[in-house]
C-alpha cells in the first residue's frame, strides 16, 4: 500500500509551512516516493495591510521554510527571532508600547536574526523593512538581535550540531535499531545535549523508562499499534486515518498556524503577540531538547521493529514480518513522542497567555490531506489528537505519547514560572 512507503526523512520533522489559503507562495518539495505541496501564508488572506507582528510572523515562516531545517533547528530560529523582538520591545520608552518604536524594533530584531540564520533570504527580508521606520526602535531591535545571537552562538541547536555520530548497542529486545525501509542512521542526536533556553539542563525533567517487552503495558500498547497503525489496517476508521495523516509531518509547522489563528482570534496587540511568541518558541524548543535527551537515554525501539522482529521471547507479541506503518518511521528512538511533548508544551503556553480556551474556533488545514481542515475549540484537543495520531500512524506506542504530553506540560510549567 502506497501510504506505508513514505520517505523516512519526512518523519524527522523537517519544517514546512502549512498549506492554508489560496493566496500564498507555492512551494513544491520532492521527496523519495512523495511529493509534498505546501504554501506560506499571505497578508492578503487576512485583508491587506498587516501589523509588524503578522508581517514578521510571515517572514519568519518563509525563512524557516527556506532553510529546510528539522523541527528542533527550526524551533531555534523561531525562538531566537522572537526572543530578540521581546528584548527590543522591552526597551520602549513609556507611551510607545504600541507605536512606531515597537513596530521598528520588532521588524529589525526579527530581520537581523533571520538574516544571520537564513542568509539566503536577505534580499527579501531587506525588502520587507520599512524605509521610514523609527530609528530608535530599529537600533533597539538591532542591539537585541546581536545580543541573542551572541548568547546562543554555541547552544548546540544549529543544523550541524543537531546531528552527530552515535554508537548503537548490539541488537536486543526493546532497543532501537535502524528501521525499514531505509535503515537510516539515527538523527538529531545532538539535540539531546543542546543548551536549553530556560531549563537548567536537558535531563532536568527526564521521565522514567518506558514499559519493557514482556510487561502487560507493553503488550497492550503493541497490540494497539499493530492493529490500528498498520498501512492496511481494517480496524482504523477513515477519521482515524485522517488524524494520523494530519499530524504526520512537522509538528512545528502545524503549531505555527495554530498560534497565528489563536492570536488573531484573541486580537492581541503587537506587544502581547511578541511576548507570547517569545515564550512559546523558547519553551517548545526546550521541550524538544528534553524529549531528545530521553530518547537517546532510553533508546526505545519503534513499533515496526517490535512487530517485525520475533526477539522479545514473549509468545503474546507475535511476529508479523510484512507489517508496515501508515507513515514512514522517523529515524530516531521511539520514547517519548516528540510530537506530543511539543503539542502539550505549546498548549500550556497558549492557555497561560490567552486563557482557558481559544477566543474562537481555530480552523487549521492539513498538508498531507489536501482539503482537510480540522477545527479546535480547546487547547487540549490538539494534544489529544497528537497522542492518538502517532499510534494510528503506526510509529509510536500509546505510553510514549502520554509520557511525551506529561513531559511537555512539566517543561512549560517550569519555564512559565521563571519568565
Secondary structure, 3 states (H helix, E strand, C coil): CHHHHCCHHHHHCECCCCCCCCCCCEEEEEECCEEEEEECCCHHHHCCCCCHHHHHHHHHHHHHHHHCCEHHHHHHHHHHHHHHHHHHHHCCCCCCCCCHHHHHHHHHHHHHHHHHHCHHHHHHHHHHCCCCCCHHHHHHHHHHHHHHHHHCCCCCCCHHHHCCCCCCCCCCCCECCCCCCCCCCCCCHHHHHCCCCCCCCCCCCCCCCCCCCCCHHHHHHHHHHHHHCECCCCCCCHHHHHHHHHCCCCHHHHHHHHHHHHHHHHCCCHHHHHHHHHHHHHHHHHHHHHHHHHHHHHCECCHHHHHHCCCCCCCCCCCCCCCCECCCCCCCCCCCCHHHHHHHHHHHHHHHHHCCCCCCCEEEECCCCCCCEEEECCHHHHHHHHHHHHHHCCCCCHHHHHHHHHHHHHHHHHHHCCC
